[in-house]
Amino acid sequence: MSVYAFFSYDVHDQERFAQYSPGNQPTIMACIDRHGGKIVFAGGPEIYQDGTPRQHNVCIQFPSAEAVQGLMADPEYAAVAVHRTESTHNYTIFLAPEFVPPQ
Protein backbone atom coordinates (compact mmCIF):
# COMPACT_ATOMS: atom_id res chain seq x y z
CA MET A 1 0.00 0.00 0.00
CA SER A 2 1.34 3.43 -0.94
CA VAL A 3 2.29 6.07 1.60
CA TYR A 4 2.16 9.78 0.86
CA ALA A 5 4.78 12.07 2.40
CA PHE A 6 3.71 15.70 2.76
CA PHE A 7 6.32 18.44 3.23
CA SER A 8 5.23 22.03 3.98
CA TYR A 9 7.49 24.95 4.84
CA ASP A 10 8.24 28.65 4.48
CA VAL A 11 11.61 29.91 3.24
CA HIS A 12 13.40 32.53 5.34
CA ASP A 13 16.78 32.43 3.54
CA GLN A 14 16.28 32.40 -0.24
CA GLU A 15 20.01 32.31 -1.01
CA ARG A 16 20.57 29.21 1.13
CA PHE A 17 17.37 27.59 -0.12
CA ALA A 18 18.61 28.02 -3.72
CA GLN A 19 21.40 25.59 -2.81
CA TYR A 20 18.69 22.99 -2.15
CA SER A 21 16.28 23.74 -4.98
CA PRO A 22 17.00 24.23 -7.83
CA GLY A 23 20.71 23.97 -6.95
CA ASN A 24 20.62 20.24 -6.21
CA GLN A 25 17.49 19.24 -8.14
CA PRO A 26 19.16 16.35 -10.06
CA THR A 27 20.49 14.87 -6.82
CA ILE A 28 17.14 15.27 -5.06
CA MET A 29 15.24 13.66 -7.94
CA ALA A 30 17.72 10.76 -8.15
CA CYS A 31 17.38 10.10 -4.41
CA ILE A 32 13.58 10.20 -4.53
CA ASP A 33 13.61 7.84 -7.52
CA ARG A 34 16.08 5.47 -5.82
CA HIS A 35 13.63 5.08 -2.92
CA GLY A 36 10.64 4.50 -5.17
CA GLY A 37 9.15 7.97 -4.77
CA LYS A 38 7.03 9.84 -7.29
CA ILE A 39 6.27 13.54 -6.85
CA VAL A 40 2.51 14.07 -6.94
CA PHE A 41 2.53 17.81 -6.24
CA ALA A 42 5.17 20.48 -5.68
CA GLY A 43 4.57 24.19 -5.42
CA GLY A 44 2.81 26.91 -3.54
CA PRO A 45 -0.87 26.98 -2.69
CA GLU A 46 -2.47 27.80 -6.03
CA ILE A 47 -5.93 27.77 -4.46
CA TYR A 48 -6.03 27.96 -0.69
CA GLN A 49 -9.10 26.96 1.23
CA ASP A 50 -8.47 27.50 4.95
CA GLY A 51 -5.77 27.89 7.60
CA THR A 52 -2.29 29.34 7.23
CA PRO A 53 -0.72 28.53 3.85
CA ARG A 54 2.96 27.65 3.55
CA GLN A 55 5.10 28.95 0.69
CA HIS A 56 6.12 25.45 -0.43
CA ASN A 57 4.17 22.22 -0.34
CA VAL A 58 5.30 18.89 -1.72
CA CYS A 59 3.51 15.54 -1.80
CA ILE A 60 5.51 12.45 -2.75
CA GLN A 61 4.03 8.96 -3.18
CA PHE A 62 6.22 6.12 -1.88
CA PRO A 63 5.69 2.36 -1.89
CA SER A 64 5.95 2.23 1.95
CA ALA A 65 6.80 4.18 5.09
CA GLU A 66 10.15 2.37 5.10
CA ALA A 67 10.91 3.87 1.68
CA VAL A 68 10.30 7.37 3.08
CA GLN A 69 12.58 6.59 6.02
CA GLY A 70 15.15 5.30 3.55
CA LEU A 71 15.11 8.62 1.69
CA MET A 72 15.43 10.64 4.88
CA ALA A 73 18.38 8.49 6.00
CA ASP A 74 20.07 8.44 2.59
CA PRO A 75 23.51 10.10 3.03
CA GLU A 76 23.39 11.65 -0.45
CA TYR A 77 19.98 13.20 0.27
CA ALA A 78 20.99 14.31 3.78
CA ALA A 79 23.95 16.19 2.31
CA VAL A 80 21.60 18.43 0.30
CA ALA A 81 18.57 18.41 2.64
CA VAL A 82 20.57 20.38 5.20
CA HIS A 83 20.16 23.41 2.90
CA ARG A 84 16.37 23.01 3.11
CA THR A 85 16.23 22.55 6.87
CA GLU A 86 18.55 25.49 7.57
CA SER A 87 16.78 27.88 5.20
CA THR A 88 13.15 27.17 6.15
CA HIS A 89 10.80 27.49 9.10
CA ASN A 90 7.19 26.53 9.90
CA TYR A 91 8.29 23.10 8.71
CA THR A 92 6.00 20.07 8.80
CA ILE A 93 6.43 16.55 7.45
CA PHE A 94 3.74 13.93 7.81
CA LEU A 95 3.01 10.55 6.28
CA ALA A 96 -0.42 9.27 5.33
CA PRO A 97 -1.19 5.78 4.10
CA GLU A 98 -3.16 5.37 0.91
CA PHE A 99 -6.88 5.26 1.65
CA VAL A 100 -8.39 1.87 0.99
CA PRO A 101 -12.20 1.83 1.26
CA PRO A 102 -13.67 -0.86 3.48
CA GLN A 103 -14.95 -3.87 1.60
MILOFI-768368 format. One record per atom (N, C-alpha, C): residue number from 1; x, z, y; atom name; residue in one letter. Coordinates in steps of 0.05 Angstrom, whole numbers. Each point is the difference from the previous one (the first is absolute). Example, Ala and Ser with C-alpha at 12.3 -4.5 7.8 and 13.67 -1.06 7.14 Angstrom:
// MILOFI-768368
+-----+--------+--------+--------+-------+---------+
! num !     c1 !     c3 !     c2 ! atomo ! residuo !
+-----+--------+--------+--------+-------+---------+
!   1 !    264 !    156 !   -114 !     N !       a !
!   1 !    -18 !      0 !     24 !    CA !       a !
!   1 !     18 !      0 !     24 !     C !       a !
!   2 !     -7 !    -14 !     21 !     N !       s !
!   2 !     16 !      1 !     24 !    CA !       s !
!   2 !    -15 !     14 !     22 !     C !       s !
+-----+--------+--------+--------+-------+---------+
//
This chain:
// MILOFI-768368
+-----+--------+--------+--------+-------+---------+
! num !     c1 !     c3 !     c2 ! atomo ! residuo !
+-----+--------+--------+--------+-------+---------+
!   1 !     17 !      0 !    -23 !     N !       m !
!   1 !    -17 !      0 !     23 !    CA !       m !
!   1 !     18 !      0 !     25 !     C !       m !
!   2 !     -7 !    -17 !     19 !     N !       s !
!   2 !     16 !     -2 !     25 !    CA !       s !
!   2 !     -2 !     25 !     17 !     C !       s !
!   3 !     20 !      5 !     16 !     N !       v !
!   3 !      1 !     21 !     19 !    CA !       v !
!   3 !      6 !    -13 !     27 !     C !       v !
!   4 !    -14 !      9 !     21 !     N !       y !
!   4 !      5 !    -11 !     27 !    CA !       y !
!   4 !     15 !     21 !     16 !     C !       y !
!   5 !     22 !     -8 !     12 !     N !       a !
!   5 !     16 !     18 !     17 !    CA !       a !
!   5 !     -7 !     -8 !     29 !     C !       a !
!   6 !     -8 !     20 !     16 !     N !       f !
!   6 !     -7 !     -5 !     28 !    CA !       f !
!   6 !     21 !     14 !     17 !     C !       f !
!   7 !     11 !    -15 !     19 !     N !       f !
!   7 !     20 !     11 !     19 !    CA !       f !
!   7 !    -11 !     -5 !     28 !     C !       f !
!   8 !     -1 !     21 !     16 !     N !       s !
!   8 !     -9 !     -1 !     28 !    CA !       s !
!   8 !     19 !     15 !     17 !     C !       s !
!   9 !      7 !    -12 !     23 !     N !       y !
!   9 !     19 !     14 !     18 !    CA !       y !
!   9 !      0 !    -13 !     28 !     C !       y !
!  10 !     10 !     15 !     19 !     N !       d !
!  10 !      5 !     -9 !     27 !    CA !       d !
!  10 !     30 !     -2 !      5 !     C !       d !
!  11 !      9 !    -19 !     14 !     N !       v !
!  11 !     28 !     -4 !      6 !    CA !       v !
!  11 !      7 !     13 !     27 !     C !       v !
!  12 !     20 !     17 !      0 !     N !       h !
!  12 !      9 !     12 !     26 !    CA !       h !
!  12 !     27 !    -11 !      8 !     C !       h !
!  13 !     14 !    -14 !    -17 !     N !       d !
!  13 !     27 !    -11 !      7 !    CA !       d !
!  13 !      0 !    -29 !    -10 !     C !       d !
!  14 !     -8 !    -19 !     17 !     N !       q !
!  14 !     -2 !    -28 !     -8 !    CA !       q !
!  14 !     26 !    -12 !     -9 !     C !       q !
!  15 !     22 !      8 !     14 !     N !       e !
!  15 !     26 !    -11 !     -7 !    CA !       e !
!  15 !      8 !      8 !    -28 !     C !       e !
!  16 !     -3 !     25 !     -7 !     N !       r !
!  16 !      6 !     10 !    -27 !    CA !       r !
!  16 !    -18 !    -13 !    -20 !     C !       r !
!  17 !    -26 !     -1 !      7 !     N !       f !
!  17 !    -20 !    -11 !    -19 !    CA !       f !
!  17 !      7 !    -30 !     -7 !     C !       f !
!  18 !     11 !    -14 !     20 !     N !       a !
!  18 !      7 !    -28 !     -5 !    CA !       a !
!  18 !     22 !     -3 !    -21 !     C !       a !
!  19 !     14 !     21 !     -5 !     N !       q !
!  19 !     20 !      0 !    -22 !    CA !       q !
!  19 !    -14 !      1 !    -27 !     C !       q !
!  20 !    -24 !     11 !     -1 !     N !       y !
!  20 !    -16 !      1 !    -24 !    CA !       y !
!  20 !    -15 !    -26 !     -4 !     C !       y !
!  21 !    -17 !     -7 !     20 !     N !       s !
!  21 !    -16 !    -24 !     -1 !    CA !       s !
!  21 !      0 !    -13 !     27 !     C !       s !
!  22 !      8 !    -24 !      3 !     N !       p !
!  22 !      6 !    -20 !    -20 !    CA !       p !
!  22 !     29 !      1 !    -10 !     C !       p !
!  23 !     16 !     17 !     10 !     N !       g !
!  23 !     29 !      0 !     -6 !    CA !       g !
!  23 !      8 !      0 !    -29 !     C !       g !
!  24 !    -16 !     13 !    -17 !     N !       n !
!  24 !      6 !      2 !    -28 !    CA !       n !
!  24 !    -23 !    -11 !    -17 !     C !       n !
!  25 !    -16 !    -18 !     11 !     N !       q !
!  25 !    -23 !    -10 !    -14 !    CA !       q !
!  25 !      7 !    -12 !    -28 !     C !       q !
!  26 !     20 !    -16 !     -3 !     N !       p !
!  26 !      6 !    -10 !    -27 !    CA !       p !
!  26 !      6 !     22 !    -20 !     C !       p !
!  27 !     15 !     20 !      8 !     N !       t !
!  27 !      6 !     23 !    -18 !    CA !       t !
!  27 !    -26 !     15 !     -7 !     C !       t !
!  28 !    -16 !      5 !     20 !     N !       i !
!  28 !    -25 !     15 !     -5 !    CA !       i !
!  28 !    -18 !    -16 !    -19 !     C !       i !
!  29 !     -3 !    -25 !      5 !     N !       m !
!  29 !    -17 !    -17 !    -18 !    CA !       m !
!  29 !     11 !     -1 !    -28 !     C !       m !
!  30 !     26 !     -2 !     -3 !     N !       a !
!  30 !     12 !     -1 !    -27 !    CA !       a !
!  30 !     -4 !     26 !    -15 !     C !       a !
!  31 !      2 !     23 !     15 !     N !       c !
!  31 !     -4 !     26 !    -13 !    CA !       c !
!  31 !    -29 !      3 !     -8 !     C !       c !
!  32 !    -19 !     -7 !     17 !     N !       i !
!  32 !    -28 !      1 !     -7 !    CA !       i !
!  32 !     -6 !    -17 !    -25 !     C !       i !
!  33 !     10 !    -24 !      0 !     N !       d !
!  33 !     -4 !    -18 !    -22 !    CA !       d !
!  33 !     12 !     11 !    -26 !     C !       d !
!  34 !     24 !     12 !      2 !     N !       r !
!  34 !     14 !     11 !    -24 !    CA !       r !
!  34 !    -17 !     22 !    -13 !     C !       r !
!  35 !    -16 !     14 !     16 !     N !       h !
!  35 !    -16 !     22 !    -10 !    CA !       h !
!  35 !    -29 !     -9 !     -5 !     C !       h !
!  36 !     -5 !    -26 !      0 !     N !       g !
!  36 !    -26 !    -10 !     -7 !    CA !       g !
!  36 !    -21 !      1 !     22 !     C !       g !
!  37 !      9 !      4 !     25 !     N !       g !
!  37 !    -18 !      3 !     22 !    CA !       g !
!  37 !     -8 !    -27 !     12 !     C !       g !
!  38 !    -24 !      0 !     12 !     N !       k !
!  38 !    -10 !    -24 !     14 !    CA !       k !
!  38 !    -13 !     10 !     26 !     C !       k !
!  39 !      9 !    -10 !     23 !     N !       i !
!  39 !    -12 !      9 !     25 !    CA !       i !
!  39 !    -27 !    -12 !      3 !     C !       i !
!  40 !    -20 !     18 !      4 !     N !       v !
!  40 !    -28 !     -8 !      3 !    CA !       v !
!  40 !     -6 !     -3 !     30 !     C !       v !
!  41 !     11 !     18 !     17 !     N !       f !
!  41 !     -4 !     -1 !     28 !    CA !       f !
!  41 !     24 !     12 !     15 !     C !       f !
!  42 !      7 !    -12 !     22 !     N !       a !
!  42 !     21 !     11 !     17 !    CA !       a !
!  42 !     -5 !     -8 !     28 !     C !       a !
!  43 !     -2 !     20 !     18 !     N !       g !
!  43 !     -5 !     -6 !     28 !    CA !       g !
!  43 !    -12 !     23 !     14 !     C !       g !
!  44 !     -9 !     -6 !     24 !     N !       g !
!  44 !    -14 !     20 !     16 !    CA !       g !
!  44 !    -30 !     -1 !     -5 !     C !       g !
!  45 !    -14 !     19 !     11 !     N !       p !
!  45 !    -29 !     -1 !     -4 !    CA !       p !
!  45 !    -13 !    -22 !     16 !     C !       p !
!  46 !     -7 !    -22 !    -13 !     N !       e !
!  46 !    -12 !    -23 !     13 !    CA !       e !
!  46 !    -29 !      8 !      9 !     C !       e !
!  47 !    -14 !     14 !    -16 !     N !       i !
!  47 !    -27 !     10 !      6 !    CA !       i !
!  47 !      1 !     29 !     -8 !     C !       i !
!  48 !     -4 !     18 !     19 !     N !       y !
!  48 !      1 !     28 !     -7 !    CA !       y !
!  48 !    -27 !     12 !      2 !     C !       y !
!  49 !     -7 !     16 !    -20 !     N !       q !
!  49 !    -27 !     11 !     -2 !    CA !       q !
!  49 !     -2 !     28 !     12 !     C !       q !
!  50 !     18 !     18 !     -9 !     N !       d !
!  50 !     -3 !     28 !      8 !    CA !       d !
!  50 !     26 !     15 !     -3 !     C !       d !
!  51 !      4 !     22 !     14 !     N !       g !
!  51 !     24 !     16 !     -3 !    CA !       g !
!  51 !     22 !     -9 !     18 !     C !       g !
!  52 !     24 !      8 !     -6 !     N !       t !
!  52 !     23 !     -6 !     17 !    CA !       t !
!  52 !     16 !    -22 !    -14 !     C !       t !
!  53 !      1 !    -24 !     11 !     N !       p !
!  53 !     15 !    -22 !    -13 !    CA !       p !
!  53 !     30 !      4 !      2 !     C !       p !
!  54 !     14 !     -9 !    -20 !     N !       r !
!  54 !     29 !     -1 !      0 !    CA !       r !
!  54 !      9 !    -28 !      7 !     C !       r !
!  55 !     24 !     -3 !     11 !     N !       q !
!  55 !     10 !    -26 !      8 !    CA !       q !
!  55 !      5 !    -18 !    -24 !     C !       q !
!  56 !      9 !     11 !    -22 !     N !       h !
!  56 !      6 !    -16 !    -24 !    CA !       h !
!  56 !    -14 !     12 !    -24 !     C !       h !
!  57 !    -11 !    -17 !    -16 !     N !       n !
!  57 !    -14 !      7 !    -25 !    CA !       n !
!  57 !      8 !    -20 !    -21 !     C !       n !
!  58 !      7 !     10 !    -23 !     N !       v !
!  58 !      8 !    -17 !    -22 !    CA !       v !
!  58 !    -14 !     10 !    -26 !     C !       v !
!  59 !    -10 !    -18 !    -15 !     N !       c !
!  59 !    -12 !      6 !    -26 !    CA !       c !
!  59 !     14 !    -18 !    -21 !     C !       c !
!  60 !     12 !     14 !    -20 !     N !       i !
!  60 !     14 !    -15 !    -21 !    CA !       i !
!  60 !    -12 !      7 !    -27 !     C !       i !
!  61 !     -7 !    -20 !    -16 !     N !       q !
!  61 !    -10 !      4 !    -27 !    CA !       q !
!  61 !     23 !      2 !    -19 !     C !       q !
!  62 !      0 !     21 !    -17 !     N !       f !
!  62 !     20 !      3 !    -21 !    CA !       f !
!  62 !    -13 !      3 !    -27 !     C !       f !
!  63 !     15 !     -5 !    -21 !     N !       p !
!  63 !    -12 !      2 !    -27 !    CA !       p !
!  63 !     -5 !     29 !     -8 !     C !       p !
!  64 !     13 !     20 !     13 !     N !       s !
!  64 !     -3 !     28 !     -7 !    CA !       s !
!  64 !     12 !     18 !     21 !     C !       s !
!  65 !     -7 !     25 !     -1 !     N !       a !
!  65 !     12 !     20 !     19 !    CA !       a !
!  65 !     30 !      2 !     -5 !     C !       a !
!  66 !      8 !     -3 !    -25 !     N !       e !
!  66 !     29 !      1 !     -7 !    CA !       e !
!  66 !     15 !    -23 !     14 !     C !       e !
!  67 !    -13 !    -23 !      3 !     N !       a !
!  67 !     13 !    -22 !     13 !    CA !       a !
!  67 !      4 !      6 !     30 !     C !       a !
!  68 !    -19 !     14 !     13 !     N !       v !
!  68 !      3 !      8 !     27 !    CA !       v !
!  68 !     23 !     19 !      3 !     C !       v !
!  69 !      1 !     20 !    -18 !     N !       q !
!  69 !     22 !     19 !      0 !    CA !       q !
!  69 !     26 !    -13 !     -5 !     C !       q !
!  70 !      1 !    -21 !    -16 !     N !       g !
!  70 !     24 !    -15 !     -5 !    CA !       g !
!  70 !     10 !    -13 !     26 !     C !       g !
!  71 !    -19 !    -12 !     15 !     N !       l !
!  71 !      8 !    -12 !     25 !    CA !       l !
!  71 !     12 !     21 !     19 !     C !       l !
!  72 !    -14 !     22 !      3 !     N !       m !
!  72 !      9 !     21 !     19 !    CA !       m !
!  72 !     27 !     11 !     -8 !     C !       m !
!  73 !      6 !      0 !    -26 !     N !       a !
!  73 !     26 !     11 !     -9 !    CA !       a !
!  73 !     21 !    -21 !     -3 !     C !       a !
!  74 !     -7 !    -25 !      4 !     N !       d !
!  74 !     19 !    -22 !     -2 !    CA !       d !
!  74 !     22 !      3 !     21 !     C !       d !
!  75 !     26 !      2 !     -8 !     N !       p !
!  75 !     21 !      4 !     20 !    CA !       p !
!  75 !      2 !    -23 !     20 !     C !       p !
!  76 !     -5 !    -25 !     -8 !     N !       e !
!  76 !      1 !    -22 !     19 !    CA !       e !
!  76 !    -22 !      3 !     21 !     C !       e !
!  77 !    -24 !      8 !     -9 !     N !       y !
!  77 !    -22 !      3 !     19 !    CA !       y !
!  77 !      5 !     25 !     18 !     C !       y !
!  78 !      9 !     21 !    -11 !     N !       a !
!  78 !      6 !     25 !     15 !    CA !       a !
!  78 !     20 !     -6 !     23 !     C !       a !
!  79 !     19 !    -17 !     -5 !     N !       a !
!  79 !     20 !     -7 !     20 !    CA !       a !
!  79 !    -12 !    -13 !     25 !     C !       a !
!  80 !    -22 !    -15 !     -4 !     N !       v !
!  80 !    -13 !    -12 !     24 !    CA !       v !
!  80 !    -24 !     16 !      9 !     C !       v !
!  81 !    -13 !     15 !    -17 !     N !       a !
!  81 !    -24 !     16 !      7 !    CA !       a !
!  81 !      7 !     22 !     20 !     C !       a !
!  82 !     25 !      8 !      0 !     N !       v !
!  82 !      8 !     21 !     20 !    CA !       v !
!  82 !     -5 !    -10 !     28 !     C !       v !
!  83 !      3 !    -25 !      5 !     N !       h !
!  83 !     -6 !    -11 !     27 !    CA !       h !
!  83 !    -29 !      4 !      7 !     C !       h !
!  84 !    -18 !     -4 !    -20 !     N !       r !
!  84 !    -29 !      4 !      5 !    CA !       r !
!  84 !     -6 !     30 !      5 !     C !       r !
!  85 !     10 !     17 !    -17 !     N !       t !
!  85 !     -6 !     28 !      3 !    CA !       t !
!  85 !     11 !     13 !     26 !     C !       t !
!  86 !     23 !    -10 !      8 !     N !       e !
!  86 !     12 !     11 !     25 !    CA !       e !
!  86 !    -10 !    -12 !     26 !     C !       e !
!  87 !    -16 !    -22 !     -3 !     N !       s !
!  87 !     -9 !    -13 !     25 !    CA !       s !
!  87 !    -31 !      2 !      3 !     C !       s !
!  88 !    -13 !     15 !    -18 !     N !       t !
!  88 !    -29 !      2 !      0 !    CA !       t !
!  88 !     -9 !     29 !      1 !     C !       t !
!  89 !    -25 !      4 !      7 !     N !       h !
!  89 !    -13 !     26 !     -1 !    CA !       h !
!  89 !    -29 !     -4 !     -8 !     C !       h !
!  90 !    -15 !     22 !     -2 !     N !       n !
!  90 !    -28 !     -2 !     -9 !    CA !       n !
!  90 !     -1 !    -15 !    -27 !     C !       n !
!  91 !     18 !      6 !    -18 !     N !       y !
!  91 !      5 !    -15 !    -24 !    CA !       y !
!  91 !    -17 !     11 !    -23 !     C !       y !
!  92 !    -13 !    -17 !    -14 !     N !       t !
!  92 !    -16 !      8 !    -24 !    CA !       t !
!  92 !      4 !    -20 !    -22 !     C !       t !
!  93 !      4 !     10 !    -24 !     N !       i !
!  93 !      1 !    -17 !    -24 !    CA !       i !
!  93 !    -20 !     13 !    -19 !     C !       i !
!  94 !    -18 !    -16 !    -12 !     N !       f !
!  94 !    -16 !     10 !    -21 !    CA !       f !
!  94 !     -5 !    -21 !    -21 !     C !       f !
!  95 !     -5 !      9 !    -25 !     N !       l !
!  95 !     -5 !    -18 !    -22 !    CA !       l !
!  95 !    -29 !      2 !     -8 !     C !       l !
!  96 !    -12 !    -22 !     -8 !     N !       a !
!  96 !    -27 !      1 !    -10 !    CA !       a !
!  96 !     -2 !    -19 !    -24 !     C !       a !
!  97 !    -11 !     11 !    -22 !     N !       p !
!  97 !     -3 !    -17 !    -23 !    CA !       p !
!  97 !    -22 !    -21 !      4 !     C !       p !
!  98 !      3 !    -22 !    -14 !     N !       e !
!  98 !    -20 !    -21 !      1 !    CA !       e !
!  98 !    -27 !     12 !     -8 !     C !       e !
!  99 !    -21 !     -7 !     14 !     N !       f !
!  99 !    -27 !     10 !     -8 !    CA !       f !
!  99 !    -10 !    -16 !    -24 !     C !       f !
! 100 !     -8 !     15 !    -20 !     N !       v !
! 100 !    -12 !    -12 !    -24 !    CA !       v !
! 100 !    -28 !     11 !     -2 !     C !       v !
! 101 !    -20 !    -16 !      3 !     N !       p !
! 101 !    -28 !     10 !     -1 !    CA !       p !
! 101 !     -6 !     12 !    -28 !     C !       p !
! 102 !    -16 !     21 !      0 !     N !       p !
! 102 !     -7 !     12 !    -26 !    CA !       p !
! 102 !    -16 !    -21 !    -17 !     C !       p !
! 103 !      4 !      2 !    -25 !     N !       q !
! 103 !    -14 !    -19 !    -18 !    CA !       q !
! 103 !    -28 !      9 !     -6 !     C !       q !
+-----+--------+--------+--------+-------+---------+
//
